[in-house]
Amino acid sequence: MQGERQLENDYNITCVNDKLYEGGGMLLFIAFLAYIENNEEYVLLAQKGLIGYEALGYLKQVNNLSLFTGIGLLIYLYCV
């Protein structure tokens, strides 16, 4: 409803997106955690996240070269 304040215990669940600070950063964190912890489960989780990007069509929608909101982020994710 409009005009209502969001309470501290209210949560909004949305789909992960292709922005560095909203979705892609989460995959980077998991990938680096996998590397630091040498944990195969984290590697698989990060790989599944990339598969999700492909399934959602983010690779087809990218129309800029930005590292933060464009193809640069996706290239970085695939290289990590």
mmCIF file of the N, C-alpha and C atoms, coordinates in Angstrom:
data_MODEL
# 
_entry.id   MODEL 
# 
loop_
_atom_site.group_PDB 
_atom_site.id 
_atom_site.type_symbol 
_atom_site.label_atom_id 
_atom_site.label_alt_id 
_atom_site.label_comp_id 
_atom_site.label_asym_id 
_atom_site.label_entity_id 
_atom_site.label_seq_id 
_atom_site.pdbx_PDB_ins_code 
_atom_site.Cartn_x 
_atom_site.Cartn_y 
_atom_site.Cartn_z 
_atom_site.occupancy 
_atom_site.B_iso_or_equiv 
_atom_site.pdbx_formal_charge 
_atom_site.auth_seq_id 
_atom_site.auth_comp_id 
_atom_site.auth_asym_id 
_atom_site.auth_atom_id 
_atom_site.pdbx_PDB_model_num 
ATOM 1   N N  . MET A 1 1  ? 0.827  -1.185  0.000   1.00 0.00 ? 1  MET A N  1 
ATOM 2   C CA . MET A 1 1  ? 0.000  0.000   0.000   1.00 0.00 ? 1  MET A CA 1 
ATOM 3   C C  . MET A 1 1  ? 0.869  1.245   0.000   1.00 0.00 ? 1  MET A C  1 
ATOM 4   N N  . GLN A 1 2  ? 0.397  2.256   -0.664  1.00 0.00 ? 2  GLN A N  1 
ATOM 5   C CA . GLN A 1 2  ? 1.151  3.492   -0.704  1.00 0.00 ? 2  GLN A CA 1 
ATOM 6   C C  . GLN A 1 2  ? 1.042  4.204   0.642   1.00 0.00 ? 2  GLN A C  1 
ATOM 7   N N  . GLY A 1 3  ? 2.098  4.889   0.997   1.00 0.00 ? 3  GLY A N  1 
ATOM 8   C CA . GLY A 1 3  ? 2.093  5.663   2.227   1.00 0.00 ? 3  GLY A CA 1 
ATOM 9   C C  . GLY A 1 3  ? 2.492  4.868   3.457   1.00 0.00 ? 3  GLY A C  1 
ATOM 10  N N  . GLU A 1 4  ? 2.597  3.558   3.341   1.00 0.00 ? 4  GLU A N  1 
ATOM 11  C CA . GLU A 1 4  ? 3.007  2.752   4.488   1.00 0.00 ? 4  GLU A CA 1 
ATOM 12  C C  . GLU A 1 4  ? 4.519  2.701   4.554   1.00 0.00 ? 4  GLU A C  1 
ATOM 13  N N  . ARG A 1 5  ? 5.042  2.753   5.739   1.00 0.00 ? 5  ARG A N  1 
ATOM 14  C CA . ARG A 1 5  ? 6.480  2.624   5.925   1.00 0.00 ? 5  ARG A CA 1 
ATOM 15  C C  . ARG A 1 5  ? 6.830  1.152   6.004   1.00 0.00 ? 5  ARG A C  1 
ATOM 16  N N  . GLN A 1 6  ? 7.968  0.832   5.465   1.00 0.00 ? 6  GLN A N  1 
ATOM 17  C CA . GLN A 1 6  ? 8.430  -0.553  5.547   1.00 0.00 ? 6  GLN A CA 1 
ATOM 18  C C  . GLN A 1 6  ? 8.992  -0.786  6.943   1.00 0.00 ? 6  GLN A C  1 
ATOM 19  N N  . LEU A 1 7  ? 8.513  -1.808  7.582   1.00 0.00 ? 7  LEU A N  1 
ATOM 20  C CA . LEU A 1 7  ? 8.984  -2.140  8.919   1.00 0.00 ? 7  LEU A CA 1 
ATOM 21  C C  . LEU A 1 7  ? 10.305 -2.884  8.832   1.00 0.00 ? 7  LEU A C  1 
ATOM 22  N N  . GLU A 1 8  ? 11.022 -2.899  9.917   1.00 0.00 ? 8  GLU A N  1 
ATOM 23  C CA . GLU A 1 8  ? 12.333 -3.528  9.951   1.00 0.00 ? 8  GLU A CA 1 
ATOM 24  C C  . GLU A 1 8  ? 12.268 -5.016  9.643   1.00 0.00 ? 8  GLU A C  1 
ATOM 25  N N  . ASN A 1 9  ? 11.187 -5.674  9.972   1.00 0.00 ? 9  ASN A N  1 
ATOM 26  C CA . ASN A 1 9  ? 11.090 -7.116  9.762   1.00 0.00 ? 9  ASN A CA 1 
ATOM 27  C C  . ASN A 1 9  ? 10.364 -7.477  8.465   1.00 0.00 ? 9  ASN A C  1 
ATOM 28  N N  . ASP A 1 10 ? 10.054 -6.491  7.623   1.00 0.00 ? 10 ASP A N  1 
ATOM 29  C CA . ASP A 1 10 ? 9.455  -6.762  6.321   1.00 0.00 ? 10 ASP A CA 1 
ATOM 30  C C  . ASP A 1 10 ? 10.561 -7.001  5.302   1.00 0.00 ? 10 ASP A C  1 
ATOM 31  N N  . TYR A 1 11 ? 10.390 -8.014  4.469   1.00 0.00 ? 11 TYR A N  1 
ATOM 32  C CA . TYR A 1 11 ? 11.394 -8.340  3.472   1.00 0.00 ? 11 TYR A CA 1 
ATOM 33  C C  . TYR A 1 11 ? 10.759 -8.396  2.098   1.00 0.00 ? 11 TYR A C  1 
ATOM 34  N N  . ASN A 1 12 ? 11.524 -8.023  1.132   1.00 0.00 ? 12 ASN A N  1 
ATOM 35  C CA . ASN A 1 12 ? 11.103 -8.086  -0.254  1.00 0.00 ? 12 ASN A CA 1 
ATOM 36  C C  . ASN A 1 12 ? 11.996 -9.096  -0.964  1.00 0.00 ? 12 ASN A C  1 
ATOM 37  N N  . ILE A 1 13 ? 11.445 -10.122 -1.533  1.00 0.00 ? 13 ILE A N  1 
ATOM 38  C CA . ILE A 1 13 ? 12.229 -11.117 -2.255  1.00 0.00 ? 13 ILE A CA 1 
ATOM 39  C C  . ILE A 1 13 ? 12.053 -10.860 -3.738  1.00 0.00 ? 13 ILE A C  1 
ATOM 40  N N  . THR A 1 14 ? 13.168 -10.649 -4.420  1.00 0.00 ? 14 THR A N  1 
ATOM 41  C CA . THR A 1 14 ? 13.122 -10.408 -5.849  1.00 0.00 ? 14 THR A CA 1 
ATOM 42  C C  . THR A 1 14 ? 14.147 -11.296 -6.535  1.00 0.00 ? 14 THR A C  1 
ATOM 43  N N  . CYS A 1 15 ? 14.071 -11.325 -7.818  1.00 0.00 ? 15 CYS A N  1 
ATOM 44  C CA . CYS A 1 15 ? 14.996 -12.109 -8.623  1.00 0.00 ? 15 CYS A CA 1 
ATOM 45  C C  . CYS A 1 15 ? 16.359 -11.420 -8.655  1.00 0.00 ? 15 CYS A C  1 
ATOM 46  N N  . VAL A 1 16 ? 17.417 -12.194 -8.671  1.00 0.00 ? 16 VAL A N  1 
ATOM 47  C CA . VAL A 1 16 ? 18.757 -11.648 -8.811  1.00 0.00 ? 16 VAL A CA 1 
ATOM 48  C C  . VAL A 1 16 ? 18.859 -11.009 -10.186 1.00 0.00 ? 16 VAL A C  1 
ATOM 49  N N  . ASN A 1 17 ? 19.486 -9.834  -10.243 1.00 0.00 ? 17 ASN A N  1 
ATOM 50  C CA . ASN A 1 17 ? 19.624 -9.175  -11.540 1.00 0.00 ? 17 ASN A CA 1 
ATOM 51  C C  . ASN A 1 17 ? 21.088 -9.118  -11.964 1.00 0.00 ? 17 ASN A C  1 
ATOM 52  N N  . ASP A 1 18 ? 21.335 -8.457  -13.057 1.00 0.00 ? 18 ASP A N  1 
ATOM 53  C CA . ASP A 1 18 ? 22.673 -8.436  -13.639 1.00 0.00 ? 18 ASP A CA 1 
ATOM 54  C C  . ASP A 1 18 ? 23.513 -7.226  -13.251 1.00 0.00 ? 18 ASP A C  1 
ATOM 55  N N  . LYS A 1 19 ? 23.178 -6.534  -12.211 1.00 0.00 ? 19 LYS A N  1 
ATOM 56  C CA . LYS A 1 19 ? 23.931 -5.372  -11.751 1.00 0.00 ? 19 LYS A CA 1 
ATOM 57  C C  . LYS A 1 19 ? 24.978 -5.814  -10.719 1.00 0.00 ? 19 LYS A C  1 
ATOM 58  N N  . LEU A 1 20 ? 26.137 -5.176  -10.744 1.00 0.00 ? 20 LEU A N  1 
ATOM 59  C CA . LEU A 1 20 ? 27.227 -5.571  -9.853  1.00 0.00 ? 20 LEU A CA 1 
ATOM 60  C C  . LEU A 1 20 ? 26.837 -5.468  -8.385  1.00 0.00 ? 20 LEU A C  1 
ATOM 61  N N  . TYR A 1 21 ? 26.176 -4.383  -8.001  1.00 0.00 ? 21 TYR A N  1 
ATOM 62  C CA . TYR A 1 21 ? 25.870 -4.169  -6.593  1.00 0.00 ? 21 TYR A CA 1 
ATOM 63  C C  . TYR A 1 21 ? 24.540 -4.764  -6.169  1.00 0.00 ? 21 TYR A C  1 
ATOM 64  N N  . GLU A 1 22 ? 23.841 -5.426  -7.064  1.00 0.00 ? 22 GLU A N  1 
ATOM 65  C CA . GLU A 1 22 ? 22.548 -5.997  -6.702  1.00 0.00 ? 22 GLU A CA 1 
ATOM 66  C C  . GLU A 1 22 ? 22.487 -7.506  -6.893  1.00 0.00 ? 22 GLU A C  1 
ATOM 67  N N  . GLY A 1 23 ? 23.206 -8.060  -7.834  1.00 0.00 ? 23 GLY A N  1 
ATOM 68  C CA . GLY A 1 23 ? 23.115 -9.487  -8.079  1.00 0.00 ? 23 GLY A CA 1 
ATOM 69  C C  . GLY A 1 23 ? 24.442 -10.107 -8.455  1.00 0.00 ? 23 GLY A C  1 
ATOM 70  N N  . GLY A 1 24 ? 25.122 -9.472  -9.388  1.00 0.00 ? 24 GLY A N  1 
ATOM 71  C CA . GLY A 1 24 ? 26.402 -9.995  -9.845  1.00 0.00 ? 24 GLY A CA 1 
ATOM 72  C C  . GLY A 1 24 ? 27.444 -10.026 -8.737  1.00 0.00 ? 24 GLY A C  1 
ATOM 73  N N  . GLY A 1 25 ? 27.399 -9.056  -7.854  1.00 0.00 ? 25 GLY A N  1 
ATOM 74  C CA . GLY A 1 25 ? 28.329 -9.019  -6.735  1.00 0.00 ? 25 GLY A CA 1 
ATOM 75  C C  . GLY A 1 25 ? 28.168 -10.208 -5.812  1.00 0.00 ? 25 GLY A C  1 
ATOM 76  N N  . MET A 1 26 ? 26.937 -10.680 -5.696  1.00 0.00 ? 26 MET A N  1 
ATOM 77  C CA . MET A 1 26 ? 26.691 -11.865 -4.873  1.00 0.00 ? 26 MET A CA 1 
ATOM 78  C C  . MET A 1 26 ? 27.402 -13.080 -5.481  1.00 0.00 ? 26 MET A C  1 
ATOM 79  N N  . LEU A 1 27 ? 27.332 -13.198 -6.800  1.00 0.00 ? 27 LEU A N  1 
ATOM 80  C CA . LEU A 1 27 ? 28.019 -14.310 -7.457  1.00 0.00 ? 27 LEU A CA 1 
ATOM 81  C C  . LEU A 1 27 ? 29.533 -14.169 -7.334  1.00 0.00 ? 27 LEU A C  1 
ATOM 82  N N  . LEU A 1 28 ? 30.029 -12.952 -7.433  1.00 0.00 ? 28 LEU A N  1 
ATOM 83  C CA . LEU A 1 28 ? 31.468 -12.736 -7.241  1.00 0.00 ? 28 LEU A CA 1 
ATOM 84  C C  . LEU A 1 28 ? 31.897 -13.121 -5.834  1.00 0.00 ? 28 LEU A C  1 
ATOM 85  N N  . PHE A 1 29 ? 31.097 -12.741 -4.851  1.00 0.00 ? 29 PHE A N  1 
ATOM 86  C CA . PHE A 1 29 ? 31.400 -13.090 -3.468  1.00 0.00 ? 29 PHE A CA 1 
ATOM 87  C C  . PHE A 1 29 ? 31.464 -14.601 -3.297  1.00 0.00 ? 29 PHE A C  1 
ATOM 88  N N  . ILE A 1 30 ? 30.489 -15.300 -3.837  1.00 0.00 ? 30 ILE A N  1 
ATOM 89  C CA . ILE A 1 30 ? 30.461 -16.761 -3.712  1.00 0.00 ? 30 ILE A CA 1 
ATOM 90  C C  . ILE A 1 30 ? 31.647 -17.386 -4.426  1.00 0.00 ? 30 ILE A C  1 
ATOM 91  N N  . ALA A 1 31 ? 32.003 -16.862 -5.603  1.00 0.00 ? 31 ALA A N  1 
ATOM 92  C CA . ALA A 1 31 ? 33.144 -17.398 -6.346  1.00 0.00 ? 31 ALA A CA 1 
ATOM 93  C C  . ALA A 1 31 ? 34.453 -17.190 -5.580  1.00 0.00 ? 31 ALA A C  1 
ATOM 94  N N  . PHE A 1 32 ? 34.640 -16.001 -5.017  1.00 0.00 ? 32 PHE A N  1 
ATOM 95  C CA . PHE A 1 32 ? 35.856 -15.748 -4.241  1.00 0.00 ? 32 PHE A CA 1 
ATOM 96  C C  . PHE A 1 32 ? 35.865 -16.540 -2.940  1.00 0.00 ? 32 PHE A C  1 
ATOM 97  N N  . LEU A 1 33 ? 34.716 -16.726 -2.346  1.00 0.00 ? 33 LEU A N  1 
ATOM 98  C CA . LEU A 1 33 ? 34.627 -17.557 -1.141  1.00 0.00 ? 33 LEU A CA 1 
ATOM 99  C C  . LEU A 1 33 ? 35.016 -18.997 -1.462  1.00 0.00 ? 33 LEU A C  1 
ATOM 100 N N  . ALA A 1 34 ? 34.578 -19.478 -2.608  1.00 0.00 ? 34 ALA A N  1 
ATOM 101 C CA . ALA A 1 34 ? 34.947 -20.825 -3.050  1.00 0.00 ? 34 ALA A CA 1 
ATOM 102 C C  . ALA A 1 34 ? 36.455 -20.944 -3.195  1.00 0.00 ? 34 ALA A C  1 
ATOM 103 N N  . TYR A 1 35 ? 37.066 -19.912 -3.753  1.00 0.00 ? 35 TYR A N  1 
ATOM 104 C CA . TYR A 1 35 ? 38.518 -19.920 -3.938  1.00 0.00 ? 35 TYR A CA 1 
ATOM 105 C C  . TYR A 1 35 ? 39.245 -19.884 -2.596  1.00 0.00 ? 35 TYR A C  1 
ATOM 106 N N  . ILE A 1 36 ? 38.823 -18.995 -1.715  1.00 0.00 ? 36 ILE A N  1 
ATOM 107 C CA . ILE A 1 36 ? 39.499 -18.834 -0.422  1.00 0.00 ? 36 ILE A CA 1 
ATOM 108 C C  . ILE A 1 36 ? 39.330 -20.074 0.448   1.00 0.00 ? 36 ILE A C  1 
ATOM 109 N N  . GLU A 1 37 ? 38.119 -20.610 0.476   1.00 0.00 ? 37 GLU A N  1 
ATOM 110 C CA . GLU A 1 37 ? 37.824 -21.763 1.320   1.00 0.00 ? 37 GLU A CA 1 
ATOM 111 C C  . GLU A 1 37 ? 38.149 -23.097 0.644   1.00 0.00 ? 37 GLU A C  1 
ATOM 112 N N  . ASN A 1 38 ? 38.466 -23.042 -0.659  1.00 0.00 ? 38 ASN A N  1 
ATOM 113 C CA . ASN A 1 38 ? 38.723 -24.255 -1.434  1.00 0.00 ? 38 ASN A CA 1 
ATOM 114 C C  . ASN A 1 38 ? 37.561 -25.243 -1.288  1.00 0.00 ? 38 ASN A C  1 
ATOM 115 N N  . ASN A 1 39 ? 36.344 -24.706 -1.509  1.00 0.00 ? 39 ASN A N  1 
ATOM 116 C CA . ASN A 1 39 ? 35.122 -25.468 -1.280  1.00 0.00 ? 39 ASN A CA 1 
ATOM 117 C C  . ASN A 1 39 ? 34.383 -25.657 -2.599  1.00 0.00 ? 39 ASN A C  1 
ATOM 118 N N  . GLU A 1 40 ? 34.260 -26.895 -3.031  1.00 0.00 ? 40 GLU A N  1 
ATOM 119 C CA . GLU A 1 40 ? 33.617 -27.229 -4.298  1.00 0.00 ? 40 GLU A CA 1 
ATOM 120 C C  . GLU A 1 40 ? 32.126 -26.881 -4.298  1.00 0.00 ? 40 GLU A C  1 
ATOM 121 N N  . GLU A 1 41 ? 31.474 -26.921 -3.147  1.00 0.00 ? 41 GLU A N  1 
ATOM 122 C CA . GLU A 1 41 ? 30.050 -26.588 -3.083  1.00 0.00 ? 41 GLU A CA 1 
ATOM 123 C C  . GLU A 1 41 ? 29.805 -25.126 -3.468  1.00 0.00 ? 41 GLU A C  1 
ATOM 124 N N  . TYR A 1 42 ? 30.689 -24.234 -3.051  1.00 0.00 ? 42 TYR A N  1 
ATOM 125 C CA . TYR A 1 42 ? 30.560 -22.824 -3.410  1.00 0.00 ? 42 TYR A CA 1 
ATOM 126 C C  . TYR A 1 42 ? 30.806 -22.623 -4.904  1.00 0.00 ? 42 TYR A C  1 
ATOM 127 N N  . VAL A 1 43 ? 31.744 -23.397 -5.455  1.00 0.00 ? 43 VAL A N  1 
ATOM 128 C CA . VAL A 1 43 ? 32.002 -23.319 -6.895  1.00 0.00 ? 43 VAL A CA 1 
ATOM 129 C C  . VAL A 1 43 ? 30.736 -23.698 -7.660  1.00 0.00 ? 43 VAL A C  1 
ATOM 130 N N  . LEU A 1 44 ? 30.113 -24.775 -7.265  1.00 0.00 ? 44 LEU A N  1 
ATOM 131 C CA . LEU A 1 44 ? 28.888 -25.228 -7.926  1.00 0.00 ? 44 LEU A CA 1 
ATOM 132 C C  . LEU A 1 44 ? 27.769 -24.202 -7.779  1.00 0.00 ? 44 LEU A C  1 
ATOM 133 N N  . LEU A 1 45 ? 27.674 -23.584 -6.619  1.00 0.00 ? 45 LEU A N  1 
ATOM 134 C CA . LEU A 1 45 ? 26.654 -22.566 -6.389  1.00 0.00 ? 45 LEU A CA 1 
ATOM 135 C C  . LEU A 1 45 ? 26.858 -21.360 -7.310  1.00 0.00 ? 45 LEU A C  1 
ATOM 136 N N  . ALA A 1 46 ? 28.098 -20.913 -7.443  1.00 0.00 ? 46 ALA A N  1 
ATOM 137 C CA . ALA A 1 46 ? 28.400 -19.792 -8.334  1.00 0.00 ? 46 ALA A CA 1 
ATOM 138 C C  . ALA A 1 46 ? 28.112 -20.163 -9.787  1.00 0.00 ? 46 ALA A C  1 
ATOM 139 N N  . GLN A 1 47 ? 28.455 -21.382 -10.174 1.00 0.00 ? 47 GLN A N  1 
ATOM 140 C CA . GLN A 1 47 ? 28.185 -21.832 -11.542 1.00 0.00 ? 47 GLN A CA 1 
ATOM 141 C C  . GLN A 1 47 ? 26.686 -21.898 -11.812 1.00 0.00 ? 47 GLN A C  1 
ATOM 142 N N  . LYS A 1 48 ? 25.922 -22.338 -10.845 1.00 0.00 ? 48 LYS A N  1 
ATOM 143 C CA . LYS A 1 48 ? 24.464 -22.383 -11.008 1.00 0.00 ? 48 LYS A CA 1 
ATOM 144 C C  . LYS A 1 48 ? 23.886 -20.980 -11.117 1.00 0.00 ? 48 LYS A C  1 
ATOM 145 N N  . GLY A 1 49 ? 24.497 -20.028 -10.416 1.00 0.00 ? 49 GLY A N  1 
ATOM 146 C CA . GLY A 1 49 ? 24.058 -18.642 -10.537 1.00 0.00 ? 49 GLY A CA 1 
ATOM 147 C C  . GLY A 1 49 ? 24.261 -18.119 -11.950 1.00 0.00 ? 49 GLY A C  1 
ATOM 148 N N  . LEU A 1 50 ? 25.387 -18.466 -12.561 1.00 0.00 ? 50 LEU A N  1 
ATOM 149 C CA . LEU A 1 50 ? 25.634 -18.062 -13.944 1.00 0.00 ? 50 LEU A CA 1 
ATOM 150 C C  . LEU A 1 50 ? 24.666 -18.732 -14.906 1.00 0.00 ? 50 LEU A C  1 
ATOM 151 N N  . ILE A 1 51 ? 24.346 -19.975 -14.640 1.00 0.00 ? 51 ILE A N  1 
ATOM 152 C CA . ILE A 1 51 ? 23.351 -20.677 -15.459 1.00 0.00 ? 51 ILE A CA 1 
ATOM 153 C C  . ILE A 1 51 ? 22.010 -19.968 -15.338 1.00 0.00 ? 51 ILE A C  1 
ATOM 154 N N  . GLY A 1 52 ? 21.698 -19.478 -14.137 1.00 0.00 ? 52 GLY A N  1 
ATOM 155 C CA . GLY A 1 52 ? 20.476 -18.709 -13.925 1.00 0.00 ? 52 GLY A CA 1 
ATOM 156 C C  . GLY A 1 52 ? 20.470 -17.421 -14.738 1.00 0.00 ? 52 GLY A C  1 
ATOM 157 N N  . TYR A 1 53 ? 21.630 -16.755 -14.812 1.00 0.00 ? 53 TYR A N  1 
ATOM 158 C CA . TYR A 1 53 ? 21.741 -15.560 -15.645 1.00 0.00 ? 53 TYR A CA 1 
ATOM 159 C C  . TYR A 1 53 ? 21.391 -15.892 -17.089 1.00 0.00 ? 53 TYR A C  1 
ATOM 160 N N  . GLU A 1 54 ? 21.933 -17.009 -17.571 1.00 0.00 ? 54 GLU A N  1 
ATOM 161 C CA . GLU A 1 54 ? 21.659 -17.423 -18.948 1.00 0.00 ? 54 GLU A CA 1 
ATOM 162 C C  . GLU A 1 54 ? 20.179 -17.740 -19.131 1.00 0.00 ? 54 GLU A C  1 
ATOM 163 N N  . ALA A 1 55 ? 19.590 -18.443 -18.173 1.00 0.00 ? 55 ALA A N  1 
ATOM 164 C CA . ALA A 1 55 ? 18.180 -18.836 -18.269 1.00 0.00 ? 55 ALA A CA 1 
ATOM 165 C C  . ALA A 1 55 ? 17.255 -17.617 -18.238 1.00 0.00 ? 55 ALA A C  1 
ATOM 166 N N  . LEU A 1 56 ? 17.633 -16.586 -17.484 1.00 0.00 ? 56 LEU A N  1 
ATOM 167 C CA . LEU A 1 56 ? 16.812 -15.382 -17.399 1.00 0.00 ? 56 LEU A CA 1 
ATOM 168 C C  . LEU A 1 56 ? 16.983 -14.474 -18.617 1.00 0.00 ? 56 LEU A C  1 
ATOM 169 N N  . GLY A 1 57 ? 17.930 -14.788 -19.478 1.00 0.00 ? 57 GLY A N  1 
ATOM 170 C CA . GLY A 1 57 ? 18.128 -14.018 -20.690 1.00 0.00 ? 57 GLY A CA 1 
ATOM 171 C C  . GLY A 1 57 ? 18.969 -12.772 -20.529 1.00 0.00 ? 57 GLY A C  1 
ATOM 172 N N  . TYR A 1 58 ? 19.710 -12.647 -19.424 1.00 0.00 ? 58 TYR A N  1 
ATOM 173 C CA . TYR A 1 58 ? 20.522 -11.454 -19.213 1.00 0.00 ? 58 TYR A CA 1 
ATOM 174 C C  . TYR A 1 58 ? 21.596 -11.306 -20.294 1.00 0.00 ? 58 TYR A C  1 
ATOM 175 N N  . LEU A 1 59 ? 22.101 -12.412 -20.801 1.00 0.00 ? 59 LEU A N  1 
ATOM 176 C CA . LEU A 1 59 ? 23.151 -12.329 -21.813 1.00 0.00 ? 59 LEU A CA 1 
ATOM 177 C C  . LEU A 1 59 ? 22.631 -11.737 -23.112 1.00 0.00 ? 59 LEU A C  1 
ATOM 178 N N  . LYS A 1 60 ? 21.365 -11.904 -23.396 1.00 0.00 ? 60 LYS A N  1 
ATOM 179 C CA . LYS A 1 60 ? 20.777 -11.369 -24.624 1.00 0.00 ? 60 LYS A CA 1 
ATOM 180 C C  . LYS A 1 60 ? 20.380 -9.904  -24.477 1.00 0.00 ? 60 LYS A C  1 
ATOM 181 N N  . GLN A 1 61 ? 20.166 -9.447  -23.248 1.00 0.00 ? 61 GLN A N  1 
ATOM 182 C CA . GLN A 1 61 ? 19.661 -8.100  -22.995 1.00 0.00 ? 61 GLN A CA 1 
ATOM 183 C C  . GLN A 1 61 ? 20.757 -7.047  -22.853 1.00 0.00 ? 61 GLN A C  1 
ATOM 184 N N  . VAL A 1 62 ? 21.988 -7.463  -22.682 1.00 0.00 ? 62 VAL A N  1 
ATOM 185 C CA . VAL A 1 62 ? 23.064 -6.516  -22.395 1.00 0.00 ? 62 VAL A CA 1 
ATOM 186 C C  . VAL A 1 62 ? 23.355 -5.678  -23.630 1.00 0.00 ? 62 VAL A C  1 
ATOM 187 N N  . ASN A 1 63 ? 23.328 -4.367  -23.464 1.00 0.00 ? 63 ASN A N  1 
ATOM 188 C CA . ASN A 1 63 ? 23.586 -3.480  -24.592 1.00 0.00 ? 63 ASN A CA 1 
ATOM 189 C C  . ASN A 1 63 ? 24.604 -2.386  -24.263 1.00 0.00 ? 63 ASN A C  1 
ATOM 190 N N  . ASN A 1 64 ? 25.365 -2.561  -23.188 1.00 0.00 ? 64 ASN A N  1 
ATOM 191 C CA . ASN A 1 64 ? 26.433 -1.609  -22.894 1.00 0.00 ? 64 ASN A CA 1 
ATOM 192 C C  . ASN A 1 64 ? 27.661 -2.347  -22.392 1.00 0.00 ? 64 ASN A C  1 
ATOM 193 N N  . LEU A 1 65 ? 28.774 -1.663  -22.305 1.00 0.00 ? 65 LEU A N  1 
ATOM 194 C CA . LEU A 1 65 ? 30.049 -2.282  -21.951 1.00 0.00 ? 65 LEU A CA 1 
ATOM 195 C C  . LEU A 1 65 ? 30.429 -2.095  -20.487 1.00 0.00 ? 65 LEU A C  1 
ATOM 196 N N  . SER A 1 66 ? 29.576 -1.508  -19.698 1.00 0.00 ? 66 SER A N  1 
ATOM 197 C CA . SER A 1 66 ? 29.886 -1.157  -18.316 1.00 0.00 ? 66 SER A CA 1 
ATOM 198 C C  . SER A 1 66 ? 30.213 -2.380  -17.465 1.00 0.00 ? 66 SER A C  1 
ATOM 199 N N  . LEU A 1 67 ? 31.178 -2.188  -16.565 1.00 0.00 ? 67 LEU A N  1 
ATOM 200 C CA . LEU A 1 67 ? 31.504 -3.240  -15.604 1.00 0.00 ? 67 LEU A CA 1 
ATOM 201 C C  . LEU A 1 67 ? 30.410 -3.376  -14.551 1.00 0.00 ? 67 LEU A C  1 
ATOM 202 N N  . PHE A 1 68 ? 29.697 -2.307  -14.290 1.00 0.00 ? 68 PHE A N  1 
ATOM 203 C CA . PHE A 1 68 ? 28.706 -2.314  -13.223 1.00 0.00 ? 68 PHE A CA 1 
ATOM 204 C C  . PHE A 1 68 ? 27.326 -2.770  -13.681 1.00 0.00 ? 68 PHE A C  1 
ATOM 205 N N  . THR A 1 69 ? 26.958 -2.501  -14.921 1.00 0.00 ? 69 THR A N  1 
ATOM 206 C CA . THR A 1 69 ? 25.604 -2.839  -15.369 1.00 0.00 ? 69 THR A CA 1 
ATOM 207 C C  . THR A 1 69 ? 25.578 -3.443  -16.774 1.00 0.00 ? 69 THR A C  1 
ATOM 208 N N  . GLY A 1 70 ? 26.711 -3.831  -17.305 1.00 0.00 ? 70 GLY A N  1 
ATOM 209 C CA . GLY A 1 70 ? 26.721 -4.296  -18.678 1.00 0.00 ? 70 GLY A CA 1 
ATOM 210 C C  . GLY A 1 70 ? 27.514 -5.562  -18.898 1.00 0.00 ? 70 GLY A C  1 
ATOM 211 N N  . ILE A 1 71 ? 27.969 -5.692  -20.123 1.00 0.00 ? 71 ILE A N  1 
ATOM 212 C CA . ILE A 1 71 ? 28.680 -6.903  -20.537 1.00 0.00 ? 71 ILE A CA 1 
ATOM 213 C C  . ILE A 1 71 ? 29.989 -7.084  -19.772 1.00 0.00 ? 71 ILE A C  1 
ATOM 214 N N  . GLY A 1 72 ? 30.583 -5.980  -19.313 1.00 0.00 ? 72 GLY A N  1 
ATOM 215 C CA . GLY A 1 72 ? 31.819 -6.077  -18.542 1.00 0.00 ? 72 GLY A CA 1 
ATOM 216 C C  . GLY A 1 72 ? 31.656 -6.942  -17.298 1.00 0.00 ? 72 GLY A C  1 
ATOM 217 N N  . LEU A 1 73 ? 30.543 -6.796  -16.612 1.00 0.00 ? 73 LEU A N  1 
ATOM 218 C CA . LEU A 1 73 ? 30.289 -7.615  -15.423 1.00 0.00 ? 73 LEU A CA 1 
ATOM 219 C C  . LEU A 1 73 ? 30.173 -9.087  -15.798 1.00 0.00 ? 73 LEU A C  1 
ATOM 220 N N  . LEU A 1 74 ? 29.461 -9.383  -16.860 1.00 0.00 ? 74 LEU A N  1 
ATOM 221 C CA . LEU A 1 74 ? 29.281 -10.778 -17.259 1.00 0.00 ? 74 LEU A CA 1 
ATOM 222 C C  . LEU A 1 74 ? 30.612 -11.405 -17.690 1.00 0.00 ? 74 LEU A C  1 
ATOM 223 N N  . ILE A 1 75 ? 31.438 -10.640 -18.386 1.00 0.00 ? 75 ILE A N  1 
ATOM 224 C CA . ILE A 1 75 ? 32.769 -11.140 -18.761 1.00 0.00 ? 75 ILE A CA 1 
ATOM 225 C C  . ILE A 1 75 ? 33.571 -11.420 -17.505 1.00 0.00 ? 75 ILE A C  1 
ATOM 226 N N  . TYR A 1 76 ? 33.514 -10.496 -16.558 1.00 0.00 ? 76 TYR A N  1 
ATOM 227 C CA . TYR A 1 76 ? 34.243 -10.667 -15.296 1.00 0.00 ? 76 TYR A CA 1 
ATOM 228 C C  . TYR A 1 76 ? 33.756 -11.911 -14.548 1.00 0.00 ? 76 TYR A C  1 
ATOM 229 N N  . LEU A 1 77 ? 32.457 -12.113 -14.502 1.00 0.00 ? 77 LEU A N  1 
ATOM 230 C CA . LEU A 1 77 ? 31.905 -13.285 -13.814 1.00 0.00 ? 77 LEU A CA 1 
ATOM 231 C C  . LEU A 1 77 ? 32.362 -14.587 -14.469 1.00 0.00 ? 77 LEU A C  1 
ATOM 232 N N  . TYR A 1 78 ? 32.391 -14.613 -15.777 1.00 0.00 ? 78 TYR A N  1 
ATOM 233 C CA . TYR A 1 78 ? 32.807 -15.839 -16.462 1.00 0.00 ? 78 TYR A CA 1 
ATOM 234 C C  . TYR A 1 78 ? 34.305 -16.089 -16.332 1.00 0.00 ? 78 TYR A C  1 
ATOM 235 N N  . CYS A 1 79 ? 35.088 -15.035 -16.140 1.00 0.00 ? 79 CYS A N  1 
ATOM 236 C CA . CYS A 1 79 ? 36.530 -15.210 -15.977 1.00 0.00 ? 79 CYS A CA 1 
ATOM 237 C C  . CYS A 1 79 ? 36.916 -15.625 -14.576 1.00 0.00 ? 79 CYS A C  1 
ATOM 238 N N  . VAL A 1 80 ? 36.100 -15.287 -13.605 1.00 0.00 ? 80 VAL A N  1 
ATOM 239 C CA . VAL A 1 80 ? 36.405 -15.627 -12.214 1.00 0.00 ? 80 VAL A CA 1 
ATOM 240 C C  . VAL A 1 80 ? 36.057 -17.074 -12.016 1.00 0.00 ? 80 VAL A C  1 
# 
